[in-house]
Amino acid sequence: MNVTATHVEMEALAWILIMDLYATVLRIG
């Protein structure tokens, strides 16, 4: 199991979730 790859994967997933929430806030607001 590659720790670095996992870290990058989790960071990318977190970034996608943050952007999705931001887009939702803009749409509701």
Gaussian input, Z-matrix of N, CA and C with variables (Angstrom, degrees):
# hf/3-21g

backbone

0 1
 N
 C     1     B1
 C     2     B2     1     A1
 N     3     B3     2     A2     1     D1
 C     4     B4     3     A3     2     D2
 C     5     B5     4     A4     3     D3
 N     6     B6     5     A5     4     D4
 C     7     B7     6     A6     5     D5
 C     8     B8     7     A7     6     D6
 N     9     B9     8     A8     7     D7
 C    10    B10     9     A9     8     D8
 C    11    B11    10    A10     9     D9
 N    12    B12    11    A11    10    D10
 C    13    B13    12    A12    11    D11
 C    14    B14    13    A13    12    D12
 N    15    B15    14    A14    13    D13
 C    16    B16    15    A15    14    D14
 C    17    B17    16    A16    15    D15
 N    18    B18    17    A17    16    D16
 C    19    B19    18    A18    17    D17
 C    20    B20    19    A19    18    D18
 N    21    B21    20    A20    19    D19
 C    22    B22    21    A21    20    D20
 C    23    B23    22    A22    21    D21
 N    24    B24    23    A23    22    D22
 C    25    B25    24    A24    23    D23
 C    26    B26    25    A25    24    D24
 N    27    B27    26    A26    25    D25
 C    28    B28    27    A27    26    D26
 C    29    B29    28    A28    27    D27
 N    30    B30    29    A29    28    D28
 C    31    B31    30    A30    29    D29
 C    32    B32    31    A31    30    D30
 N    33    B33    32    A32    31    D31
 C    34    B34    33    A33    32    D32
 C    35    B35    34    A34    33    D33
 N    36    B36    35    A35    34    D34
 C    37    B37    36    A36    35    D35
 C    38    B38    37    A37    36    D36
 N    39    B39    38    A38    37    D37
 C    40    B40    39    A39    38    D38
 C    41    B41    40    A40    39    D39
 N    42    B42    41    A41    40    D40
 C    43    B43    42    A42    41    D41
 C    44    B44    43    A43    42    D42
 N    45    B45    44    A44    43    D43
 C    46    B46    45    A45    44    D44
 C    47    B47    46    A46    45    D45
 N    48    B48    47    A47    46    D46
 C    49    B49    48    A48    47    D47
 C    50    B50    49    A49    48    D48
 N    51    B51    50    A50    49    D49
 C    52    B52    51    A51    50    D50
 C    53    B53    52    A52    51    D51
 N    54    B54    53    A53    52    D52
 C    55    B55    54    A54    53    D53
 C    56    B56    55    A55    54    D54
 N    57    B57    56    A56    55    D55
 C    58    B58    57    A57    56    D56
 C    59    B59    58    A58    57    D57
 N    60    B60    59    A59    58    D58
 C    61    B61    60    A60    59    D59
 C    62    B62    61    A61    60    D60
 N    63    B63    62    A62    61    D61
 C    64    B64    63    A63    62    D62
 C    65    B65    64    A64    63    D63
 N    66    B66    65    A65    64    D64
 C    67    B67    66    A66    65    D65
 C    68    B68    67    A67    66    D66
 N    69    B69    68    A68    67    D67
 C    70    B70    69    A69    68    D68
 C    71    B71    70    A70    69    D69
 N    72    B72    71    A71    70    D70
 C    73    B73    72    A72    71    D71
 C    74    B74    73    A73    72    D72
 N    75    B75    74    A74    73    D73
 C    76    B76    75    A75    74    D74
 C    77    B77    76    A76    75    D75
 N    78    B78    77    A77    76    D76
 C    79    B79    78    A78    77    D77
 C    80    B80    79    A79    78    D78
 N    81    B81    80    A80    79    D79
 C    82    B82    81    A81    80    D80
 C    83    B83    82    A82    81    D81
 N    84    B84    83    A83    82    D82
 C    85    B85    84    A84    83    D83
 C    86    B86    85    A85    84    D84

   B1=1.4807
   B2=1.5189
   B3=1.3205
   B4=1.4591
   B5=1.5288
   B6=1.3372
   B7=1.4664
   B8=1.5308
   B9=1.3334
   B10=1.4592
   B11=1.5247
   B12=1.3219
   B13=1.4727
   B14=1.5266
   B15=1.3388
   B16=1.4616
   B17=1.5252
   B18=1.3287
   B19=1.4613
   B20=1.5244
   B21=1.3256
   B22=1.4668
   B23=1.5245
   B24=1.3195
   B25=1.4639
   B26=1.5268
   B27=1.3324
   B28=1.4679
   B29=1.5215
   B30=1.3448
   B31=1.4574
   B32=1.5203
   B33=1.3470
   B34=1.4636
   B35=1.5253
   B36=1.3360
   B37=1.4600
   B38=1.5260
   B39=1.3310
   B40=1.4570
   B41=1.5296
   B42=1.3390
   B43=1.4628
   B44=1.5215
   B45=1.3471
   B46=1.4698
   B47=1.5279
   B48=1.3305
   B49=1.4622
   B50=1.5235
   B51=1.3386
   B52=1.4653
   B53=1.5266
   B54=1.3227
   B55=1.4617
   B56=1.5249
   B57=1.3372
   B58=1.4566
   B59=1.5289
   B60=1.3267
   B61=1.4607
   B62=1.5240
   B63=1.3265
   B64=1.4636
   B65=1.5251
   B66=1.3320
   B67=1.4614
   B68=1.5266
   B69=1.3312
   B70=1.4662
   B71=1.5209
   B72=1.3246
   B73=1.4723
   B74=1.5233
   B75=1.3250
   B76=1.4716
   B77=1.5241
   B78=1.3294
   B79=1.4606
   B80=1.5365
   B81=1.3315
   B82=1.4715
   B83=1.5319
   B84=1.3363
   B85=1.4622
   B86=1.4912
   A1=108.72
   A2=115.52
   A3=119.73
   A4=109.29
   A5=115.88
   A6=120.36
   A7=110.63
   A8=116.85
   A9=120.60
   A10=110.87
   A11=115.91
   A12=120.30
   A13=109.54
   A14=115.83
   A15=119.60
   A16=110.04
   A17=116.41
   A18=120.84
   A19=110.47
   A20=116.01
   A21=120.37
   A22=109.89
   A23=116.23
   A24=120.60
   A25=110.68
   A26=116.22
   A27=120.54
   A28=110.65
   A29=116.73
   A30=120.36
   A31=110.53
   A32=115.86
   A33=120.10
   A34=110.13
   A35=116.81
   A36=120.54
   A37=110.58
   A38=116.69
   A39=120.98
   A40=110.13
   A41=117.29
   A42=121.67
   A43=110.41
   A44=116.37
   A45=120.77
   A46=110.15
   A47=117.08
   A48=120.63
   A49=110.70
   A50=116.81
   A51=121.17
   A52=110.18
   A53=117.16
   A54=120.77
   A55=110.40
   A56=116.99
   A57=120.95
   A58=109.85
   A59=117.04
   A60=120.61
   A61=110.24
   A62=117.08
   A63=121.62
   A64=110.36
   A65=117.11
   A66=121.65
   A67=110.04
   A68=116.67
   A69=120.60
   A70=110.45
   A71=116.81
   A72=121.00
   A73=109.81
   A74=117.05
   A75=120.21
   A76=110.26
   A77=116.92
   A78=121.28
   A79=110.22
   A80=116.84
   A81=120.32
   A82=109.54
   A83=115.34
   A84=120.37
   A85=109.12
   D1=123.55
   D2=-177.76
   D3=-87.56
   D4=114.83
   D5=-178.04
   D6=-65.40
   D7=-40.68
   D8=-178.11
   D9=-63.06
   D10=-45.72
   D11=-179.57
   D12=-62.38
   D13=-41.38
   D14=179.96
   D15=-63.23
   D16=-41.88
   D17=-179.52
   D18=-61.79
   D19=-45.39
   D20=-179.94
   D21=-64.41
   D22=-40.19
   D23=179.71
   D24=-62.02
   D25=-46.79
   D26=-179.45
   D27=-64.80
   D28=-39.53
   D29=-179.90
   D30=-65.21
   D31=-41.66
   D32=179.02
   D33=-64.87
   D34=-42.01
   D35=179.36
   D36=-63.29
   D37=-43.11
   D38=179.17
   D39=-62.00
   D40=-41.78
   D41=179.58
   D42=-62.11
   D43=-42.30
   D44=179.09
   D45=-63.10
   D46=-42.81
   D47=-180.00
   D48=-63.92
   D49=-41.88
   D50=179.66
   D51=-62.59
   D52=-45.43
   D53=-179.77
   D54=-64.91
   D55=-36.32
   D56=179.47
   D57=-65.71
   D58=-43.77
   D59=178.23
   D60=-64.14
   D61=-41.24
   D62=179.34
   D63=-61.18
   D64=-43.39
   D65=179.26
   D66=-64.34
   D67=-38.60
   D68=179.25
   D69=-64.90
   D70=-42.17
   D71=179.32
   D72=-62.50
   D73=-43.59
   D74=179.68
   D75=-63.14
   D76=-38.91
   D77=-177.81
   D78=-68.78
   D79=-40.54
   D80=-179.47
   D81=-73.61
   D82=-42.73
   D83=-177.98
   D84=-69.99

